Amino acid sequence: MTAKEILTEADITRPNLVQLNRKLDWLYSIEKQIADHMSRYGESDAAADEMTEQTELLLPREHKDIYIYYIVCMTDLANQDIAMYNNSCAYFNGLFESWQKKWRREHLPSPQKEVK
């Protein structure tokens, strides 16, 4: 799944006039948070050094709403629409927390070897 696919769906969900570079920065920000969470549980997937429309994102398609609603949330904030921002962020936070819990369950650290 590419950044362009996510940005297209986010623009359909919340039409806006935000510049592409700004939305790519937002997408990079959430991608870094995802990569940091993954690395805490032993995965070595790292976010790309820069975000372009062709960048392949870390999460599979089944979790695309995490990306979409992060962009929607940030768009609402940029538009100073605080009521929409609060609603969008509540939905995003639920999605992100659910993914984090699932990731932790599926990627438990290996048991420590006993030192003799």
C-alpha positions as CSV (number, residue, x, y, z in Angstrom):
1,M,0.0,0.0,0.0
2,T,1.5,3.3,-1.0
3,A,1.3,6.8,0.5
4,K,-0.6,8.0,-2.6
5,E,-3.4,5.4,-2.1
6,I,-3.8,6.6,1.5
7,L,-3.8,10.3,0.6
8,T,-6.3,9.7,-2.1
9,E,-8.7,7.9,0.3
10,A,-8.1,10.6,3.0
11,D,-9.0,13.3,0.5
12,I,-12.2,11.5,-0.4
13,T,-13.1,11.0,3.3
14,R,-12.3,14.7,4.1
15,P,-12.0,16.9,1.0
16,N,-9.5,19.7,1.7
17,L,-7.0,22.2,0.3
18,V,-4.0,21.1,2.3
19,Q,-0.8,20.9,0.3
20,L,0.6,17.5,-0.6
21,N,3.9,18.1,1.1
22,R,2.2,18.8,4.4
23,K,0.1,15.7,4.2
24,L,3.2,13.6,3.3
25,D,4.9,15.1,6.5
26,W,1.9,14.0,8.5
27,L,2.0,10.5,7.0
28,Y,5.7,10.3,7.7
29,S,5.0,11.2,11.4
30,I,2.5,8.4,11.9
31,E,4.8,6.0,10.0
32,K,7.6,6.8,12.4
33,Q,5.4,6.1,15.4
34,I,4.4,2.8,13.9
35,A,8.0,1.9,13.2
36,D,9.0,2.8,16.7
37,H,6.3,0.6,18.2
38,M,7.3,-2.3,16.0
39,S,10.9,-1.9,17.0
40,R,10.1,-2.1,20.7
41,Y,8.8,-5.6,20.1
42,G,11.7,-6.9,18.1
43,E,10.7,-6.1,14.5
44,S,13.3,-4.4,12.5
45,D,11.0,-2.8,10.0
46,A,12.0,0.8,9.7
47,A,10.1,3.7,8.3
48,A,11.4,5.2,5.1
49,D,13.9,8.1,5.4
50,E,11.5,10.3,3.5
51,M,7.9,10.1,2.5
52,T,6.9,10.3,-1.2
53,E,3.7,9.3,-2.9
54,Q,5.4,6.0,-4.0
55,T,6.6,5.1,-0.5
56,E,5.4,1.7,0.6
57,L,3.9,1.9,4.1
58,L,4.6,-0.6,6.9
59,L,1.0,-1.6,7.8
60,P,-1.0,-3.9,5.6
61,R,-4.1,-2.8,3.8
62,E,-6.3,-4.1,6.6
63,H,-5.1,-1.3,8.8
64,K,-5.3,1.5,6.2
65,D,-7.8,3.4,8.3
66,I,-5.1,4.2,10.8
67,Y,-3.3,6.2,8.2
68,I,-6.4,7.7,6.7
69,Y,-7.9,8.9,9.9
70,Y,-4.5,10.3,11.1
71,I,-4.5,12.5,7.9
72,V,-8.2,13.3,8.4
73,C,-7.5,14.3,12.1
74,M,-4.6,16.5,11.1
75,T,-6.6,18.1,8.3
76,D,-9.4,19.0,10.8
77,L,-6.8,20.5,13.1
78,A,-5.3,22.5,10.2
79,N,-8.7,23.8,9.4
80,Q,-9.3,24.7,13.0
81,D,-12.4,22.6,13.1
82,I,-12.0,21.5,16.7
83,A,-15.3,19.5,16.9
84,M,-14.4,17.5,13.8
85,Y,-10.8,17.2,15.1
86,N,-12.0,15.7,18.4
87,N,-14.3,13.2,16.6
88,S,-11.6,12.2,14.0
89,C,-8.9,11.8,16.7
90,A,-11.2,9.7,18.9
91,Y,-11.8,7.3,16.0
92,F,-8.1,7.3,15.1
93,N,-6.9,6.8,18.7
94,G,-9.3,3.7,18.9
95,L,-7.9,2.3,15.7
96,F,-4.3,2.9,16.7
97,E,-4.6,1.5,20.2
98,S,-6.4,-1.6,18.9
99,W,-3.5,-2.2,16.4
100,Q,-0.9,-1.6,19.1
101,K,-2.6,-4.2,21.4
102,K,-2.8,-6.7,18.6
103,W,0.8,-6.1,17.6
104,R,2.0,-6.7,21.2
105,R,-0.1,-9.9,21.5
106,E,1.3,-11.3,18.3
107,H,5.0,-10.2,18.9
108,L,5.7,-11.1,22.4
109,P,9.4,-10.8,23.3
110,S,11.1,-14.2,23.6
111,P,11.6,-15.5,27.1
112,Q,14.9,-14.5,28.6
113,K,17.4,-17.4,29.0
114,E,18.3,-18.1,32.5
115,V,21.9,-17.2,33.4
116,K,23.8,-19.8,35.4
